[in-house]
Amino acid sequence: MTRPGDPLDPAVVAGEIDREIRALPAQGTQPVRVVRRAWSRRLRPAPAEAVVAVAMALVDRQRWVAYELLAHHPGALDQLGVEEVERLGAGMADWGSVDAFGCVVSGPAWRRGRLPDAAIQRWAACSDRWWRRAALVSTVPLNLRSRGGTGEVGRTLELCRRLAGDGDDMVVKALSWALRELVVWDPGAVGRFLEDHHEVLAARVRREVGHKLATGRKHPTRRAT
């Protein structure tokens, strides 16, 4: 078992984290996050490069835990480049993994200038539905205040234009999410986007984003009966 002050072996640390999680009586988000938080405290003094190496060694076993270890270290995200980010996203195969990746890793890395726009645009053109969803979800940290967003109208709408006619349900839902997060910054631009792409947008996108523009909410409030 590693101890504070021991030399950090990324493979060993990743193995210990994985074993601790697998040994939990319940595998729900909250008990797993307790383990992650404890390891974040232990790894806080470690060099950022070492924490990136731990995340790389862990991602195939405990994907979202690896992402959160990076996000909760003071310098780890600033060590990421395109190669590292794409390695962390390799193998994504469900919406939860993609959303954790986009909101916790790729979106913040993009916002910090660690990823070029061209990389995100390449994902948007990928045949893999999960990378196309990841491109759109990566815009959320650009615009969501609680994640440090300050409003990136141009970048967001460029991705939305590229995927406006994508009929995959996972991409459609991400497109709605990306546009709804942008409403707070520039409702006029979002409204014009809906008008300009009305013929190709899925009904879900038109409905949810249109309601957000009109009421500030995703869905109508149900009246008591």
C-alpha positions in Angstrom: 0.0 0.0 0.0 1.3 3.5 -0.8 1.8 5.9 2.0 2.2 9.7 2.1 5.8 10.5 1.0 6.3 7.3 -0.9 7.5 7.6 -4.5 4.3 7.6 -6.7 4.0 4.6 -9.0 0.9 5.4 -11.2 0.1 1.8 -12.0 0.3 0.9 -8.3 -1.9 3.8 -7.2 -4.4 3.1 -9.9 -4.6 -0.5 -8.8 -5.1 0.5 -5.2 -7.9 2.9 -6.1 -9.6 0.3 -8.2 -9.4 -2.4 -5.5 -10.8 0.0 -2.8 -13.8 0.8 -5.1 -14.4 -2.9 -5.9 -14.3 -3.7 -2.2 -17.1 -1.3 -1.4 -20.3 -2.9 -0.1 -22.3 -0.7 -2.5 -21.0 0.7 -5.8 -23.2 3.8 -6.0 -21.9 7.2 -6.9 -21.7 8.5 -3.4 -19.7 5.7 -1.8 -17.3 5.7 -4.8 -17.0 9.4 -4.6 -15.9 9.1 -0.9 -13.0 7.0 -2.1 -12.2 9.5 -4.9 -12.2 12.4 -2.5 -9.8 10.6 -0.1 -7.4 9.9 -3.0 -7.7 13.5 -4.2 -6.5 14.7 -0.8 -3.6 12.2 -0.9 -2.6 13.2 -4.4 -3.0 16.9 -4.0 0.8 17.4 -3.3 1.8 15.1 -6.1 3.2 16.5 -9.4 0.5 17.2 -12.0 2.3 14.9 -14.4 2.1 12.0 -12.0 -1.7 12.5 -11.4 -2.2 12.5 -15.2 -0.3 9.2 -15.3 -2.6 7.8 -12.5 -5.7 8.8 -14.4 -4.4 7.2 -17.6 -3.7 4.0 -15.7 -7.1 4.0 -14.1 -9.5 5.2 -16.9 -10.2 1.8 -18.4 -11.3 0.5 -14.9 -12.9 3.4 -13.2 -13.5 6.0 -15.9 -15.3 8.8 -14.1 -13.1 8.5 -11.0 -10.1 9.0 -13.3 -11.7 12.1 -14.7 -12.5 13.6 -11.3 -9.0 12.9 -10.0 -7.8 15.2 -12.8 -10.4 17.8 -12.2 -9.7 18.0 -8.5 -5.9 18.3 -8.7 -4.7 21.9 -8.9 -2.5 21.5 -12.0 -3.5 18.2 -13.8 -5.8 19.6 -16.4 -3.1 22.0 -17.5 -0.9 19.1 -18.4 -3.3 17.7 -20.9 -3.0 18.0 -24.7 -5.0 16.4 -27.6 -3.2 13.0 -27.3 -3.9 12.8 -23.5 -7.5 13.9 -23.8 -8.3 11.5 -26.6 -6.7 8.6 -24.7 -8.9 9.5 -21.7 -12.0 9.4 -24.0 -11.1 6.2 -25.8 -13.7 3.4 -25.2 -16.6 5.7 -24.2 -19.7 3.7 -24.9 -22.6 5.3 -22.9 -24.0 8.7 -22.3 -22.8 8.9 -18.7 -19.2 8.3 -19.6 -19.4 10.9 -22.4 -21.0 13.5 -20.3 -18.4 13.1 -17.5 -15.7 13.3 -20.1 -17.1 16.4 -21.8 -18.0 18.3 -18.6 -15.0 17.3 -16.5 -12.1 16.8 -18.9 -12.4 17.9 -22.5 -14.6 20.9 -22.0 -12.5 22.4 -19.3 -9.3 21.5 -21.2 -10.7 23.3 -24.3 -11.7 26.3 -22.3 -8.2 26.5 -20.9 -6.6 26.4 -24.3 -5.3 22.9 -24.0 -7.4 21.7 -27.0 -7.6 23.5 -30.3 -11.0 24.0 -31.9 -9.9 21.7 -34.7 -9.8 18.7 -32.4 -13.4 19.2 -31.2 -14.5 19.8 -34.8 -12.8 16.5 -35.8 -14.9 14.7 -33.1 -18.0 16.3 -34.5 -17.2 14.7 -37.9 -16.5 11.2 -36.4 -18.5 8.2 -37.3 -18.7 7.2 -33.6 -21.9 8.6 -32.1 -20.2 9.0 -28.7 -17.4 11.3 -30.0 -20.0 13.4 -31.8 -21.9 13.7 -28.5 -18.6 14.5 -26.7 -18.0 17.4 -29.1 -21.3 19.0 -28.2 -21.1 18.2 -24.4 -17.6 19.9 -24.5 -19.4 23.2 -25.1 -21.3 23.0 -21.8 -18.3 24.0 -19.6 -17.8 27.0 -21.9 -21.3 28.3 -21.0 -22.4 26.9 -17.7 -21.5 29.4 -15.0 -21.2 26.7 -12.3 -18.5 25.0 -14.3 -16.6 28.3 -15.0 -18.2 29.1 -18.2 -18.2 32.7 -19.4 -20.2 32.4 -22.7 -18.7 31.1 -25.9 -21.3 31.9 -28.5 -19.2 31.4 -31.6 -17.5 28.2 -30.6 -20.8 26.7 -29.4 -22.9 27.6 -32.5 -20.1 26.3 -34.8 -20.4 22.9 -33.3 -24.2 23.0 -33.3 -24.2 23.9 -37.0 -22.0 20.9 -37.8 -24.4 18.6 -36.0 -27.8 20.3 -36.6 -29.0 17.6 -38.9 -27.6 14.6 -37.0 -30.5 12.2 -36.3 -28.8 10.0 -33.6 -30.8 10.4 -30.4 -27.7 10.7 -28.2 -26.5 13.6 -30.4 -29.9 15.2 -30.6 -30.1 15.3 -26.8 -26.6 16.8 -26.5 -27.5 19.4 -29.2 -30.5 20.5 -27.2 -28.3 20.7 -24.0 -25.6 22.8 -25.7 -28.1 25.3 -27.1 -30.0 25.6 -23.8 -26.9 26.4 -21.9 -26.2 29.2 -24.4 -29.6 30.8 -24.0 -28.5 32.7 -20.9 -25.7 34.4 -22.8 -27.3 35.2 -26.2 -30.9 34.2 -26.6 -31.1 36.1 -29.8 -28.4 34.1 -31.4 -30.0 30.9 -30.3 -33.4 32.0 -31.6 -31.9 32.8 -35.0 -30.1 29.4 -35.0 -33.5 27.6 -34.5 -35.0 29.6 -37.4 -32.1 29.1 -39.7 -31.9 25.3 -39.1 -35.6 24.6 -38.5 -35.9 22.2 -41.4 -33.1 19.9 -40.2 -33.4 20.1 -36.4 -35.1 17.3 -34.5 -38.4 18.1 -33.0 -37.0 17.6 -29.5 -34.4 20.3 -30.1 -37.0 22.8 -31.4 -39.3 22.0 -28.5 -36.9 22.1 -25.6 -34.8 25.0 -26.8 -37.8 27.0 -27.8 -39.4 26.5 -24.4 -36.1 27.5 -22.7 -36.1 30.7 -24.8 -39.8 31.4 -23.9 -39.8 30.5 -20.2 -36.3 29.9 -19.0 -37.1 26.3 -18.4 -36.6 23.1 -20.4 -40.1 21.7 -19.9 -43.5 23.4 -19.2 -44.5 23.4 -15.6 -47.2 20.9 -15.0 -50.3 22.2 -13.4 -51.8 20.3 -10.4 -55.0 18.5 -11.2 
